[in-house]
């Protein structure tokens, strides 16, 4: 037997392709544990140091789709490998960063690399699972959920025992292992691009500029809207210019021969329904990750560790249903159409229960709500993505992967920004400072009750958003149940 035959095993291939994306997710989830310490190191303010995480997310979100389309042209494994090298380089510089500004810039560089890695990992993996993508996507989702659990734990432990610089350097050995696995197992020099000859010289650079510019401006406007005010002229100008850039992007893409994002995808029922479900659940629930720590730590008096365990109920729930639903989506090709509304109903129910939170609720009530949310998400993401990859051309796998992740990224930031605005407006309407810092201070009588009122209002809005998704996908299920649509 050929001594290299072990490398032909598709699960060995899967194991070699996963560490890169897990590395980026661990960094994304764990960096928040280091922000307070970094703030003290550079004598900065929390809003200033938050740009460490925000800069990373902005650069990743804005470049996911262009990175995916570039990978469609030059090869997924090649761009994945380049992304790993850039990510490790950024980690080294971040660990030695002499100032807060330089640290932010190096995290932006890592965000660029993360876009390359996240846009290419799924196309690389499913290339070995052409007839049972759900099996690979289920394992992929399981490991992603696991990284969401252990990332903050590892980050907090390293920052506590050593320093924030040690956390930055942690990506170096892990990244080098990922590079080694890619080099010896993935065959990175193989051209896995399926672009037709002649298209390489017609890359949609104008589409890249318009899409990146519109998304970056949107995310920046959302992230600063609470500081400048949602009714300020700067916020309004940001949204107006974003809209104009988006219109220009759509017009250009409809006319360019080889567009960055093929608009015909939105005429396909499968693509549109799956994207709608994934978008609405993230838009409705991402406020949880920002607001619940205030409730658990500052109002209930629990530690950050307990807060993290409560939030971990979401990935734990996802692990419970996600892999199984993904496997079933292979066996029943149209099963995702039923899974999607079920998942959205479970997720909206979780948000409804959260809207009844009070100071008297047990901490277990919060955990069970998180777990229920995770159960719902497990019915949604992997089966929906499996369905999408089943109807797109292979030459578009990279850009579609980037688009899916970009939608998740931007809807997360939108949910957090809008949720924060609703809470602070609610607090101001009751005569309290329109600031979450005042919640942590807790010196004003009744401010905690005011915060809970605003928070539960946000959760009720989230319930409405996700319930809308449940309604739309349920209607879609019954409409498509009897016959297969032409544009599937």
Secondary structure per residue as TSV (DSSP state, phi and psi in degrees):
chain	resnum	aa	ss	phi	psi
A	1	X	-	360.0	137.9
A	2	X	-	-57.4	128.1
A	3	X	T	-64.5	-17.1
A	4	X	T	-96.9	5.2
A	5	X	G	-65.0	-24.5
A	6	X	G	-60.0	-31.5
A	7	X	G	-72.6	-13.0
A	8	X	G	-83.0	-11.4
A	9	X	-	-65.8	127.8
A	10	X	H	-69.9	-25.2
A	11	X	H	-76.4	-29.4
A	12	X	H	-64.5	-42.2
A	13	X	H	-60.9	-44.4
A	14	X	H	-58.9	-47.1
A	15	X	H	-62.8	-31.0
A	16	X	H	-77.8	-25.2
A	17	X	H	-89.4	-19.3
A	18	X	H	-77.7	-35.5
A	19	X	H	-56.7	-32.0
A	20	X	H	-62.6	-51.2
A	21	X	H	-69.1	-34.1
A	22	X	H	-64.9	-35.1
A	23	X	H	-62.4	-44.7
A	24	X	H	-66.7	-37.6
A	25	X	H	-71.5	-38.7
A	26	X	H	-61.7	-40.4
A	27	X	H	-66.5	-41.9
A	28	X	H	-64.0	-43.1
A	29	X	H	-79.2	-30.5
A	30	X	H	-87.0	-21.6
A	31	X	T	-62.7	-27.7
A	32	X	H	-63.0	-27.2
A	33	X	H	-71.6	-21.8
A	34	X	H	-92.9	-18.0
A	35	X	H	-57.7	-46.6
A	36	X	H	-59.9	-39.4
A	37	X	H	-68.7	-41.5
A	38	X	H	-62.3	-37.6
A	39	X	H	-57.6	-43.6
A	40	X	H	-69.4	-38.4
A	41	X	H	-59.9	-43.5
A	42	X	T	-101.4	11.7
A	43	X	T	50.9	44.9
A	44	X	-	-103.1	177.1
A	45	X	-	-99.3	160.6
A	46	X	H	-58.9	-45.3
A	47	X	H	-58.2	-35.5
A	48	X	H	-69.4	-47.1
A	49	X	H	-73.9	-19.3
A	50	X	T	-62.8	-19.6
A	51	X	H	-69.6	-12.4
A	52	X	H	-61.5	-49.0
A	53	X	H	-77.9	-39.4
A	54	X	H	-66.4	-41.2
A	55	X	H	-61.2	-39.1
A	56	X	H	-62.7	-48.0
A	57	X	H	-66.7	-38.8
A	58	X	H	-65.2	-46.5
A	59	X	H	-67.3	-38.1
A	60	X	H	-64.2	-52.3
A	61	X	H	-61.0	-40.7
A	62	X	H	-71.5	-25.2
A	63	X	H	-108.3	0.1
A	64	X	H	-59.8	-46.9
A	65	X	H	-70.2	-46.8
A	66	X	H	-59.5	-38.4
A	67	X	H	-64.1	-40.1
A	68	X	H	-63.1	-43.8
A	69	X	H	-67.9	-37.9
A	70	X	H	-61.0	-40.9
A	71	X	H	-64.3	-36.0
A	72	X	H	-59.1	-28.4
A	73	X	H	-91.5	-46.7
A	74	X	H	-99.0	-12.2
A	75	X	-	117.4	136.7
A	76	X	H	-71.0	-44.6
A	77	X	H	-68.7	-33.4
A	78	X	H	-65.0	-48.0
A	79	X	H	-69.0	-35.3
A	80	X	H	-58.8	-45.2
A	81	X	H	-65.0	-42.7
A	82	X	H	-62.0	-41.8
A	83	X	H	-60.1	-40.3
A	84	X	H	-61.9	-44.0
A	85	X	H	-63.6	-44.5
A	86	X	H	-64.7	-39.3
A	87	X	H	-63.5	-45.6
A	88	X	H	-65.2	-40.6
A	89	X	H	-60.3	-45.1
A	90	X	H	-61.5	-36.0
A	91	X	H	-65.0	-40.7
A	92	X	H	-62.0	-49.5
A	93	X	H	-64.1	-38.3
A	94	X	H	-63.6	-38.6
A	95	X	H	-64.4	-29.2
A	96	X	T	-100.3	7.2
A	97	X	-	-54.3	125.5
A	98	X	-	-84.9	-12.6
A	99	X	S	-148.0	164.9
A	100	X	H	-64.6	-40.6
A	101	X	H	-62.1	-43.8
A	102	X	H	-65.8	-37.0
A	103	X	H	-62.9	-43.3
A	104	X	H	-60.5	-43.1
A	105	X	H	-64.7	-38.7
A	106	X	H	-70.6	-32.6
A	107	X	H	-69.9	-33.0
A	108	X	H	-62.0	-42.5
A	109	X	H	-60.1	-42.7
A	110	X	H	-64.8	-32.9
A	111	X	H	-64.2	-38.8
A	112	X	H	-60.4	-45.2
A	113	X	H	-64.9	-38.8
A	114	X	H	-61.9	-36.3
A	115	X	H	-61.6	-42.3
A	116	X	H	-61.8	-41.7
A	117	X	H	-73.0	-47.0
A	118	X	H	-70.4	-27.6
A	119	X	H	-79.3	-13.0
A	120	X	H	-114.9	-18.7
A	121	X	H	-62.9	-49.1
A	122	X	H	-63.2	-46.9
A	123	X	H	-57.4	-36.1
A	124	X	H	-64.1	-46.3
A	125	X	H	-67.0	-48.7
A	126	X	H	-72.2	-10.9
A	127	X	T	-63.0	-24.2
A	128	X	T	-95.6	-2.4
A	129	X	-	-129.1	60.9
A	130	X	S	-66.3	-29.4
A	131	X	S	-107.8	-5.5
A	132	X	-	-143.9	57.9
A	133	X	H	-57.7	-35.4
A	134	X	H	-58.1	-34.6
A	135	X	H	-63.1	-46.4
A	136	X	H	-69.1	-42.2
A	137	X	H	-66.8	-33.2
A	138	X	H	-64.2	-45.2
A	139	X	H	-65.2	-38.3
A	140	X	H	-61.3	-47.0
A	141	X	H	-63.9	-37.9
A	142	X	H	-60.2	-46.6
A	143	X	H	-69.9	-34.8
A	144	X	H	-62.5	-44.1
A	145	X	H	-64.1	-38.4
A	146	X	H	-63.3	-39.0
A	147	X	H	-67.4	-31.0
A	148	X	H	-67.8	-26.2
A	149	X	H	-82.5	-49.7
A	150	X	H	-83.5	-21.5
A	151	X	H	-56.4	-55.6
A	152	X	H	-63.7	-33.2
A	153	X	H	-66.9	-48.6
A	154	X	H	-64.7	-43.3
A	155	X	H	-59.4	-46.7
A	156	X	H	-64.2	-39.2
A	157	X	H	-66.0	-45.1
A	158	X	H	-68.2	-41.7
A	159	X	H	-63.8	-38.5
A	160	X	H	-71.4	-45.3
A	161	X	H	-80.3	-30.8
A	162	X	T	-122.1	-93.7
A	163	X	-	-165.9	170.3
A	164	X	H	-67.4	-29.3
A	165	X	H	-66.0	-34.8
A	166	X	H	-62.5	-36.9
A	167	X	H	-64.9	-40.7
A	168	X	H	-61.8	-43.1
A	169	X	H	-70.9	-19.3
A	170	X	H	-58.5	-31.6
A	171	X	H	-68.1	-19.4
A	172	X	H	-69.4	-58.4
A	173	X	H	-62.9	-38.4
A	174	X	H	-64.6	-39.6
A	175	X	H	-67.3	-38.4
A	176	X	H	-65.5	-36.5
A	177	X	H	-63.1	-42.4
A	178	X	H	-62.7	-41.1
A	179	X	H	-63.2	-43.0
A	180	X	H	-62.8	-43.6
A	181	X	H	-63.1	-42.0
A	182	X	H	-62.8	-41.0
A	183	X	H	-65.7	-44.5
A	184	X	H	-90.8	-21.9
A	185	X	H	-113.1	-40.0
A	186	X	S	-81.1	-12.6
A	187	X	-	56.5	64.8
A	188	X	T	-67.0	-17.1
A	189	X	T	-83.7	-8.6
A	190	X	S	-73.0	133.8
A	191	X	-	-84.2	102.9
A	192	X	-	-98.3	14.3
A	193	X	-	-76.3	144.8
A	194	X	-	-115.4	18.4
A	195	X	-	-65.6	145.2
A	196	X	-	-76.0	152.1
A	197	X	T	-59.4	133.4
A	198	X	T	103.7	-20.9
A	199	X	G	-79.5	-18.4
A	200	X	G	-60.6	-30.4
A	201	X	G	-89.8	6.2
A	202	X	G	-123.6	40.0
A	203	X	-	-66.1	140.4
A	204	X	-	-82.5	74.9
A	205	X	H	-68.4	-35.6
A	206	X	H	-65.3	-40.8
A	207	X	H	-61.4	-38.2
A	208	X	H	-62.5	-47.4
A	209	X	H	-62.0	-45.5
A	210	X	H	-67.7	-43.6
A	211	X	H	-69.7	-44.7
A	212	X	H	-65.6	-42.4
A	213	X	H	-63.8	-44.0
A	214	X	H	-67.1	-42.9
A	215	X	H	-69.3	-42.6
A	216	X	H	-62.7	-42.8
A	217	X	H	-66.7	-38.5
A	218	X	H	-61.6	-47.8
A	219	X	H	-66.7	-38.5
A	220	X	H	-64.9	-42.5
A	221	X	H	-62.7	-43.8
A	222	X	H	-64.5	-40.6
A	223	X	H	-70.7	-24.6
A	224	X	H	-106.8	-2.3
A	225	X	H	-61.6	-36.2
A	226	X	H	-71.9	-24.8
A	227	X	H	-79.6	-46.1
A	228	X	H	-82.5	-23.3
A	229	X	-	102.4	134.6
A	230	X	T	-69.3	-19.5
A	231	X	T	-100.7	4.3
A	232	X	S	-71.3	158.0
A	233	X	H	-68.6	-29.5
A	234	X	H	-66.3	-43.3
A	235	X	H	-64.5	-45.7
A	236	X	H	-61.5	-42.7
A	237	X	H	-62.9	-39.8
A	238	X	H	-61.0	-44.3
A	239	X	H	-68.4	-37.7
A	240	X	H	-65.0	-47.8
A	241	X	H	-65.2	-37.6
A	242	X	H	-59.0	-45.2
A	243	X	H	-61.7	-41.8
A	244	X	H	-65.0	-42.0
A	245	X	H	-64.7	-38.2
A	246	X	H	-66.1	-42.1
A	247	X	H	-62.3	-43.6
A	248	X	H	-61.8	-38.3
A	249	X	H	-63.2	-46.6
A	250	X	H	-63.5	-43.6
A	251	X	H	-62.4	-44.5
A	252	X	H	-65.0	-44.5
A	253	X	H	-63.9	-31.9
A	254	X	H	-72.6	-16.9
A	255	X	H	-108.0	-27.3
A	256	X	S	-73.7	140.5
A	257	X	T	-66.0	-38.1
A	258	X	T	-124.8	76.9
A	259	X	-	-69.3	155.9
A	260	X	S	-60.8	-48.0
A	261	X	S	-121.4	111.7
A	262	X	-	-64.4	111.8
A	263	X	G	-69.6	-18.8
A	264	X	G	-64.9	-17.6
A	265	X	G	-59.6	-31.7
A	266	X	G	-76.0	-5.2
A	267	X	G	-91.3	-6.8
A	268	X	S	-88.0	126.5
A	269	X	H	-59.4	-41.4
A	270	X	H	-62.2	-49.0
A	271	X	H	-61.8	-47.8
A	272	X	H	-67.2	-42.7
A	273	X	H	-66.5	-44.3
A	274	X	H	-64.1	-44.3
A	275	X	H	-65.5	-38.7
A	276	X	H	-61.9	-46.4
A	277	X	H	-61.9	-46.6
A	278	X	H	-66.1	-39.9
A	279	X	H	-64.0	-46.8
A	280	X	H	-69.8	-35.0
A	281	X	H	-69.6	-38.0
A	282	X	H	-70.5	-41.2
A	283	X	H	-61.2	-36.6
A	284	X	H	-81.5	-27.3
A	285	X	H	-110.7	-11.3
A	286	X	T	-66.7	-21.6
A	287	X	H	-60.9	-23.3
A	288	X	H	-55.4	-46.8
A	289	X	H	-64.4	-26.4
A	290	X	H	-92.3	-39.9
A	291	X	H	-87.2	-35.6
A	292	X	H	-61.8	-37.4
A	293	X	H	-58.9	-34.4
A	294	X	I	-62.4	-44.8
A	295	X	I	-64.5	-47.7
A	296	X	I	-71.9	-43.6
A	297	X	I	-85.6	-50.1
A	298	X	I	-86.7	-29.6
A	299	X	I	-97.3	-41.9
A	300	X	S	-88.3	-19.8
A	301	X	-	84.3	17.6
A	302	X	-	-87.5	163.9
A	303	X	-	-77.3	167.6
A	304	X	H	-63.1	-31.5
A	305	X	H	-63.8	-46.4
A	306	X	H	-64.0	-39.5
A	307	X	H	-59.0	-43.3
A	308	X	H	-63.9	-37.6
A	309	X	H	-66.6	-37.9
A	310	X	H	-64.5	-48.1
A	311	X	H	-63.2	-29.4
A	312	X	T	-64.3	-11.6
A	313	X	H	-58.6	-30.2
A	314	X	H	-66.4	-56.1
A	315	X	H	-63.8	-29.8
A	316	X	H	-64.7	-42.0
A	317	X	H	-64.3	-40.1
A	318	X	H	-61.6	-43.5
A	319	X	H	-60.7	-31.6
A	320	X	H	-67.1	-40.6
A	321	X	H	-110.3	-30.0
A	322	X	H	-56.8	-56.7
A	323	X	H	-59.9	-40.7
A	324	X	H	-65.6	-44.3
A	325	X	H	-64.3	-35.9
A	326	X	H	-65.7	-41.9
A	327	X	H	-63.4	-42.8
A	328	X	H	-65.5	-28.2
A	329	X	H	-69.7	-19.4
A	330	X	H	-75.2	-43.3
A	331	X	H	-71.5	-39.3
A	332	X	S	-118.1	98.4
A	333	X	T	-59.3	-29.9
A	334	X	T	-100.2	7.4
A	335	X	T	-63.0	-28.6
A	336	X	H	-61.4	-28.2
A	337	X	H	-64.9	-27.7
A	338	X	H	-87.8	-38.7
A	339	X	H	-59.1	-39.3
A	340	X	H	-60.4	-54.2
A	341	X	H	-64.7	-33.6
A	342	X	H	-61.9	-46.9
A	343	X	H	-62.2	-40.8
A	344	X	H	-68.9	-34.6
A	345	X	H	-66.0	-44.3
A	346	X	H	-62.6	-43.1
A	347	X	H	-67.3	-40.8
A	348	X	H	-67.6	-34.4
A	349	X	H	-63.4	-39.8
A	350	X	H	-59.8	-45.5
A	351	X	H	-64.6	-35.1
A	352	X	H	-64.8	-43.7
A	353	X	H	-62.9	-39.5
A	354	X	H	-65.0	-27.4
A	355	X	T	-70.2	-8.2
A	356	X	T	-101.2	9.2
A	357	X	-	-60.4	145.3
A	358	X	-	-147.8	176.3
A	359	X	T	-66.5	-18.4
A	360	X	T	-87.3	-12.3
A	361	X	S	-68.6	143.5
A	362	X	-	-67.9	153.2
A	363	X	H	-64.6	-24.7
A	364	X	H	-68.3	-29.1
A	365	X	H	-61.2	-44.8
A	366	X	H	-63.4	-43.0
A	367	X	H	-62.3	-44.3
A	368	X	H	-64.6	-34.4
A	369	X	H	-64.8	-41.1
A	370	X	H	-63.0	-44.4
A	371	X	H	-62.3	-41.6
A	372	X	H	-63.0	-39.3
A	373	X	H	-60.5	-45.2
A	374	X	H	-62.5	-39.2
A	375	X	H	-58.2	-42.9
A	376	X	H	-65.6	-44.2
A	377	X	H	-61.8	-34.2
A	378	X	H	-61.2	-28.7
A	379	X	H	-77.4	-15.3
A	380	X	H	-100.3	-61.2
A	381	X	H	-68.7	-57.4
A	382	X	H	-66.4	-43.9
A	383	X	H	-61.9	-39.6
A	384	X	H	-66.0	-42.7
A	385	X	H	-65.6	-39.1
A	386	X	H	-59.0	-42.6
A	387	X	H	-63.6	-41.1
A	388	X	H	-63.7	-45.6
A	389	X	H	-67.0	-19.5
A	390	X	H	-77.6	-15.8
A	391	X	H	-118.4	-1.4
A	392	X	S	-98.2	158.1
A	393	X	-	-70.7	146.2
A	394	X	G	-59.8	-30.2
A	395	X	G	-70.3	-9.6
A	396	X	G	-109.9	7.9
A	397	X	H	-62.0	-39.5
A	398	X	H	-66.2	-48.9
A	399	X	H	-68.8	-33.8
A	400	X	H	-68.7	-40.3
A	401	X	H	-60.1	-44.1
A	402	X	H	-63.0	-40.3
A	403	X	H	-64.0	-44.0
A	404	X	H	-59.6	-46.6
A	405	X	H	-69.3	-34.0
A	406	X	H	-65.4	-42.3
A	407	X	H	-62.0	-43.5
A	408	X	H	-61.0	-45.0
A	409	X	H	-63.3	-48.6
A	410	X	H	-70.8	-36.3
A	411	X	H	-70.2	-30.2
A	412	X	H	-62.9	-49.9
A	413	X	H	-64.7	-36.2
A	414	X	H	-63.2	-45.1
A	415	X	H	-61.4	-43.5
A	416	X	H	-66.8	-44.1
A	417	X	H	-64.8	-46.2
A	418	X	H	-68.3	-40.5
A	419	X	H	-60.9	-43.2
A	420	X	H	-62.3	-41.5
A	421	X	H	-63.1	-43.5
A	422	X	H	-63.5	-43.1
A	423	X	H	-63.5	-47.8
A	424	X	H	-68.2	-35.9
A	425	X	H	-65.5	-40.9
A	426	X	H	-62.7	-43.4
A	427	X	H	-64.3	-42.2
A	428	X	H	-64.7	-34.7
A	429	X	H	-66.4	-19.1
A	430	X	T	-102.5	11.6
A	431	X	T	87.6	14.3
A	432	X	S	-104.6	160.1
A	433	X	-	-59.3	136.7
A	434	X	S	-82.5	62.3
A	435	X	-	-149.7	135.1
A	436	X	H	-74.1	-19.2
A	437	X	H	-62.3	-33.9
A	438	X	H	-66.3	-28.4
A	439	X	H	-66.9	-40.9
A	440	X	H	-69.1	-34.6
A	441	X	H	-68.4	-45.2
A	442	X	-	63.9	20.3
A	443	X	-	-80.5	-23.0
A	444	X	S	-83.7	130.7
A	445	X	T	-65.7	127.5
A	446	X	T	88.8	-2.3
A	447	X	H	-68.7	-31.7
A	448	X	H	-66.6	-41.5
A	449	X	H	-63.2	-37.2
A	450	X	H	-65.4	-41.5
A	451	X	H	-61.8	-45.0
A	452	X	H	-60.8	-39.4
A	453	X	H	-60.5	-42.8
A	454	X	H	-68.8	-41.6
A	455	X	H	-64.0	-46.3
A	456	X	H	-67.2	-27.5
A	457	X	H	-65.6	-42.5
A	458	X	H	-60.9	-44.0
A	459	X	H	-65.6	-33.2
A	460	X	H	-68.1	-38.5
A	461	X	H	-63.6	-42.9
A	462	X	H	-59.7	-40.5
A	463	X	H	-58.2	-44.2
A	464	X	H	-63.9	-40.8
A	465	X	H	-64.2	-47.9
A	466	X	H	-70.5	-36.2
A	467	X	H	-62.4	-35.3
A	468	X	H	-60.8	-43.1
A	469	X	H	-61.8	-40.1
A	470	X	H	-62.2	-41.2
A	471	X	H	-64.6	-48.2
A	472	X	H	-62.9	-44.0
A	473	X	H	-74.1	-28.8
A	474	X	H	-67.0	-44.3
A	475	X	H	-59.8	-44.0
A	476	X	H	-60.6	-40.3
A	477	X	H	-61.0	-47.6
A	478	X	H	-71.2	-31.6
A	479	X	H	-69.1	-35.0
A	480	X	H	-98.1	1.6
A	481	X	S	-66.5	-40.7
A	482	X	S	-83.6	-30.1
A	483	X	S	-143.4	151.1
A	484	X	-	-79.4	128.9
A	485	X	-	-69.9	153.0
A	486	X	T	-62.6	-47.4
A	487	X	T	-94.1	69.7
A	488	X	-	-77.7	360.0
